[in-house]
Amino acid sequence: MADEVMKTALLDRHMKEVFDWSDSDIPVRDALWDYFMEKNGRDTIKTEEAMLPFLKDSDDKIESFVNENLKK
């Protein structure tokens, strides 16, 4: 069970804690959700499917995706 918690710990941290370019207090998970909702025309099912891989991805992979796609 502890492994599960550790895997998603990055997703639960605030954007500004993880990314020095962000001043957002929302969790990384919520920022990704908002990004995919916008991209998928507010389709919850498509967004949920897009989010699933992030639950298994490494922190490095998640950080890389956020830097490439959410950094303004």
Long-range contacts (C-beta under 8 A, 24 or more apart in sequence): 7-55, 7-56, 8-55, 9-59, 10-59, 10-62, 10-63, 11-54, 11-55, 11-62, 18-63, 18-66, 19-63, 19-66, 19-67, 19-71, 21-71, 22-71, 28-62, 28-66, 29-54, 31-66, 31-70, 32-62, 32-65, 32-66, 32-70, 35-69, 35-70
